[in-house]
Amino acid sequence: MLIQSWSDPAKDESGPIRIFPAVPSEWKDVEFRDLRTEGAFLVSARREHGNTTWVHIKSLAGEPCLILTDIIGEVRAKGGRPFKLEKAAHGTYRIDLKKGEEVSLCSGSAKDP
């Protein structure tokens, strides 16, 4: 309900990490912290008034991260260095994370997460 991830053996990589893929519409305000995903990522996220407001990702292994989120508007990344978000599909972004790096994603119009 809160997060999904699995490997794609055909591509020899982790598939997209899905944020709040099956949260009931009645759950307007939800937050989770440091859930581990395929590819060795720790992910935290918050949903307020039914909208995802931010996602935080920490890489434990140093693999590229593919993330699917429903953050409204232009998604921006903030971290210890400038991160380039490569749009892979609608709502899906690829982020080049090195081992130990962390990045936060939020709407371009939102306050910092």
N, C-alpha and C positions, 0 to 999 in steps of 0.2 A: 504494500500500500504506500509506503513512504519512499522507497528507492528500489530500483531493479538494476542488475548488471549481469552480464554473462559473456563468455568468450565466443568469438566467431572463428571456428576452426578453418573454414574456407579461406579466410583472410589472415589467419595466424595473428589475430589481434583481439583485444577486448572490444565488444560492441559498445554502443553508447550507454552511458550511465543515465538512467531515466529518473528524474526528480519528481516526486509526488505523482506517480503514474496512475494510481488507483485510489486516491483519497476521496472519500465520500463528499459530496457537495455540502453536506451539513457541517463538515469540519472546516470552518472558515479560518481558524487560527491554529496552525500546527508548526512545530519546530522539532528538528532532531539534530544531534551532535555526534560527529565522529563515527559514522557508520562506515565499515570497511567494504570496498567493492573489488570486483575483478580488476586486475592491473595494479593492485596495491595502492589504492587511494583511500584517504579518510575524507568523508564528505559530510558537511553540515548544511542545513538549509532552513529557511523560514518562509511561511505562508501566512499572510495577513489579509483578512476580509476576502478570502478565496483566491488571492493572487500571490504567486511566488515573488518575494521581495529581494532575496539574495541567496546565493549558493557559495559555499567556501570549500575549496578542494586543497588537500595536501597530498603530494606525491611521496610515497615511501620507497618506490623503486626507480623512478625516473623514466617512465614511459609516457608517450603522448596520451593525452586524455581526450576522449570523445564524450561530450555531455549533451543531453537533450533536456531542455528546460522550457517552461512556458512564461518566462519573465516577459512582461509587456514592454514594448518599445525597443529602442536600440540597446543592446546588451553591451556593457563595458566591463573591462577586466582591470583589477587593481591588485598589485602585489609588490614584491621587493625589487622588481625590475619591470620595464614596460613589456607587457604581454600582448601578442597579436592573436586575436581571435580569428580563426579561419572558419568561415561558415561552410559547413558540409552539406546541410539540408535545412529545411524550414525548422527553426528552433534547435538545430544541432550544431555544435561548435567543436572544433578541434583546438586544443591548447597544448603547446609544447612545454611540458613541465619537466624539469630536471629533479633528480632525487633530492628530497628535503624541501623543495620549493612549495609555496602556497600562493593561491590566487583566489580572489573573491570576485564573483560576478553579480552585477545588479543592473537595473535599468539606468540608462543614461540620464534620466530625470530624477532618479532616487538619491537620497542621502547616502553617504558612504556606509557600507555594511559593517 
